[in-house]
Amino acid sequence: MNRKFDIVVAHDSNNGIGYANQLAWHLPEDMAFFKQLTMGKHYDHKPNIVIMGRKTYESIPQAFRPLKNRINIVLTQSKFNVSDNDTIIATSIDNALFQANTLIQSGDANQIFCIGGKTVYEAMISNQYCRYLYVTVLNNEYQCDAFFPEYNQIFERINCSEKQTSTSGITYQFQLWQSKQFKTN
Ligand SMILES: NC(=O)c1ccc[n+]([C@@H]2O[C@H](COP(=O)([O-])OP(=O)(O)OC[C@H]3O[C@@H](n4cnc5c(N)ncnc54)[C@H](OP(=O)(O)O)[C@@H]3O)[C@@H](O)[C@H]2O)c1
């Protein structure tokens, strides 16, 4: 079985990813990229899976969660309940990956993205099945209380867009990093 998964993150020039359980910036271009990447092209017959921590799930406005056309897996060890049938609860990273890979094996899902937040990134980035980091790097530093771990040593950058400036004036870049320790099975 090919048990790969990829991480998607946007961080600022200091690896900051959020403040007070929210993103620390408003960057619609990155939200569009995130949606397109995680939804994929074939979601109508095989959705992708997004794995996230309970706090990140709760940070998504109610009207937008679960993230549509994707299978949402929420990590929690508390008695957290979700009211919809499209969200799966997992009590550990291993359990989340097991449930996700079972769905892929049975032909019910396509690929797996880890979408944060901080504690989940920290736990999953060193997993041997972590393949790519899709990183949106914002050029400025924002007030943050959550940070993405250092990754330059265990990942190498294999793609990088031109610097772009959003309509709101934020300069950013899409980067793709590949794990040096990724194993295919
Ligand atoms: N910039 C970005 O790309 C990006 C993306 C996502 C999130 N964020 C930011 O990240 C911040 C949130 O990060 P966070 O670390 O506070 O929260 P989080 O990782 O989203 O959620 C943490 C919660 O997830 C559950 N959890 C985590 N690891 C687990 C494990 N191994 N097994 C079972 N459950 C587990 C626990 O829930 P229980 O307490 O219920 O047990 C834990 O309290 C926010 O500021 C958010 O905006 C940024």
The ligand as an SDF file (V2000), in Angstrom:
LIG
                    3D

 48 52  0  0  0  0  0  0  0  0999 V2000
   -1.5980   29.0130    8.3440 N   0  0  0  0  0  0  0  0  0  0  0  0
   -2.1100   27.8160    8.1400 C   0  0  0  0  0  0  0  0  0  0  0  0
   -1.9170   27.2330    7.0640 O   0  0  0  0  0  0  0  0  0  0  0  0
   -2.9230   27.1690    9.2130 C   0  0  0  0  0  0  0  0  0  0  0  0
   -3.6240   25.9860    8.9540 C   0  0  0  0  0  0  0  0  0  0  0  0
   -4.3630   25.4100    9.9790 C   0  0  0  0  0  0  0  0  0  0  0  0
   -4.3910   26.0140   11.2260 C   0  0  0  0  0  0  0  0  0  0  0  0
   -3.7010   27.1610   11.4390 N   0  0  0  0  0  0  0  0  0  0  0  0
   -3.6800   27.8140   12.7550 C   0  0  0  0  0  0  0  0  0  0  0  0
   -3.1950   26.8930   13.7220 O   0  0  0  0  0  0  0  0  0  0  0  0
   -3.7010   27.2870   14.9930 C   0  0  0  0  0  0  0  0  0  0  0  0
   -4.3210   26.0810   15.6690 C   0  0  0  0  0  0  0  0  0  0  0  0
   -3.2890   25.1490   16.0100 O   0  0  0  0  0  0  0  0  0  0  0  0
   -3.4170   24.3340   17.3950 P   0  0  0  0  0  0  0  0  0  0  0  0
   -2.1780   23.5320   17.5500 O   0  0  0  0  0  0  0  0  0  0  0  0
   -3.7690   25.2770   18.4740 O   0  0  0  0  0  0  0  0  0  0  0  0
   -4.7080   23.4240   17.1670 O   0  0  0  0  0  0  0  0  0  0  0  0
   -4.9900   22.1650   16.2180 P   0  0  0  0  0  0  0  0  0  0  0  0
   -3.7370   21.4290   15.9120 O   0  0  0  0  0  0  0  0  0  0  0  0
   -5.8380   22.5970   15.0860 O   0  0  0  0  0  0  0  0  0  0  0  0
   -5.9320   21.3150   17.1690 O   0  0  0  0  0  0  0  0  0  0  0  0
   -5.4160   20.8210   18.3770 C   0  0  0  0  0  0  0  0  0  0  0  0
   -6.3760   19.8080   18.9160 C   0  0  0  0  0  0  0  0  0  0  0  0
   -6.4530   18.7020   18.0290 O   0  0  0  0  0  0  0  0  0  0  0  0
   -6.5100   17.4900   18.7610 C   0  0  0  0  0  0  0  0  0  0  0  0
   -5.2800   16.7370   18.5280 N   0  0  0  0  0  0  0  0  0  0  0  0
   -4.0750   17.2090   18.1610 C   0  0  0  0  0  0  0  0  0  0  0  0
   -3.1830   16.2060   18.0240 N   0  0  0  0  0  0  0  0  0  0  0  0
   -3.8610   15.0840   18.3140 C   0  0  0  0  0  0  0  0  0  0  0  0
   -3.4950   13.7100   18.3430 C   0  0  0  0  0  0  0  0  0  0  0  0
   -2.2500   13.3000   18.0730 N   0  0  0  0  0  0  0  0  0  0  0  0
   -4.4210   12.7970   18.6780 N   0  0  0  0  0  0  0  0  0  0  0  0
   -5.7100   13.1810   18.9550 C   0  0  0  0  0  0  0  0  0  0  0  0
   -6.1090   14.4600   18.9400 N   0  0  0  0  0  0  0  0  0  0  0  0
   -5.1890   15.3980   18.6250 C   0  0  0  0  0  0  0  0  0  0  0  0
   -6.6900   17.8920   20.2040 C   0  0  0  0  0  0  0  0  0  0  0  0
   -8.0710   18.0840   20.3690 O   0  0  0  0  0  0  0  0  0  0  0  0
   -8.8140   17.8960   21.8030 P   0  0  0  0  0  0  0  0  0  0  0  0
   -8.3450   19.0320   22.6570 O   0  0  0  0  0  0  0  0  0  0  0  0
  -10.2710   17.9850   21.4380 O   0  0  0  0  0  0  0  0  0  0  0  0
   -8.4310   16.5390   22.3320 O   0  0  0  0  0  0  0  0  0  0  0  0
   -5.9610   19.2310   20.2590 C   0  0  0  0  0  0  0  0  0  0  0  0
   -6.3470   20.0560   21.3190 O   0  0  0  0  0  0  0  0  0  0  0  0
   -4.7390   28.3770   14.7220 C   0  0  0  0  0  0  0  0  0  0  0  0
   -4.1660   29.6570   14.9450 O   0  0  0  0  0  0  0  0  0  0  0  0
   -5.0510   28.1910   13.2530 C   0  0  0  0  0  0  0  0  0  0  0  0
   -5.5210   29.3740   12.6480 O   0  0  0  0  0  0  0  0  0  0  0  0
   -2.9800   27.7540   10.4560 C   0  0  0  0  0  0  0  0  0  0  0  0
  1  2  1  0
  2  3  2  0
  2  4  1  0
  4  5  1  0
  4 48  2  0
  5  6  2  0
  6  7  1  0
  7  8  2  0
  8  9  1  0
  8 48  1  0
  9 10  1  0
  9 46  1  0
 10 11  1  0
 11 12  1  0
 11 44  1  0
 12 13  1  0
 13 14  1  0
 14 15  2  0
 14 16  1  0
 14 17  1  0
 17 18  1  0
 18 19  2  0
 18 20  1  0
 18 21  1  0
 21 22  1  0
 22 23  1  0
 23 24  1  0
 23 42  1  0
 24 25  1  0
 25 26  1  0
 25 36  1  0
 26 27  1  0
 26 35  1  0
 27 28  2  0
 28 29  1  0
 29 30  1  0
 29 35  2  0
 30 31  1  0
 30 32  2  0
 32 33  1  0
 33 34  2  0
 34 35  1  0
 36 37  1  0
 36 42  1  0
 37 38  1  0
 38 39  2  0
 38 40  1  0
 38 41  1  0
 42 43  1  0
 44 45  1  0
 44 46  1  0
 46 47  1  0
M  CHG  2   8   1  16  -1
M  END
$$$$
